[in-house]
Amino acid sequence: MNRHHKFPRRCCNCPLVLTNRAQYLLHLKLCKQLFCCPYCPRAFNVDRIGGHINTHVGNRPYMCPRCDRAFASSTAIKTHLETVHSHKRFSLRDCQQFLQSEPDEVAHDLITSSLFDR
């Protein structure tokens, strides 16, 4: 009797199809704690599945209190508030500009250094 299952194989808890045993076993551990999206093969914990489904159906219930933008998830609006409306600014070393985030500063440094290194 062959005890090995053939792959690709569908998850017994959701419609996801896994291509090998290692993926399948890992997915089974996680899938019992996760909710699978009915629109795509991704899975999320209970706190995030609603926001993810909103992205598929176009629902944007999270309104920004400072502008007219709306978001599908609480995580997205938090990121928006931190990056767009934050009063935190990063002063740049070599010029008088102020940016809103450290990644902006890194990008700025790369651009300006390439301009001045010529």
C-alpha positions, 0 to 999 in steps of 0.5 A, spaced: 500 500 500 502 506 498 502 511 504 505 517 500 500 522 497 501 525 490 502 532 489 499 537 487 494 536 492 488 540 495 488 543 502 482 539 506 480 546 509 480 550 503 481 550 496 488 552 496 492 547 492 499 545 494 505 543 490 509 539 494 509 535 501 513 541 505 508 546 503 502 542 504 504 540 511 506 547 513 499 550 510 495 545 514 498 547 520 497 555 519 490 553 515 487 551 521 488 558 524 487 562 518 481 564 514 482 562 506 480 568 502 474 566 497 476 570 492 484 568 491 488 563 494 491 567 500 489 566 507 489 571 513 488 571 521 481 573 523 483 580 525 485 581 517 481 577 513 475 582 513 480 588 510 483 583 505 476 581 502 474 588 502 480 589 497 476 584 493 469 587 493 471 594 493 469 596 500 473 602 503 469 603 510 475 606 513 475 614 512 481 618 513 479 624 518 484 629 515 483 628 507 477 624 503 481 618 502 478 611 504 481 604 505 479 597 505 483 595 512 485 598 519 492 597 517 492 601 511 489 607 514 494 607 520 499 606 514 496 612 511 496 617 517 503 615 519 506 616 512 502 622 509 499 626 515 504 625 521 508 631 523 514 627 524 519 629 519 526 627 518 531 633 517 536 631 512 544 632 513 546 636 506 540 640 505 534 644 508 529 639 506 524 635 511 521 628 509 516 624 512 520 618 513 526 614 514 525 610 507 524 617 504 531 620 507 534 613 504 531 615 497 533 622 497 540 620 499 541 615 493 538 620 488 542 626 491 549 622 492 548 620 484 547 627 482 553 630 486 558 624 484 558 625 477 
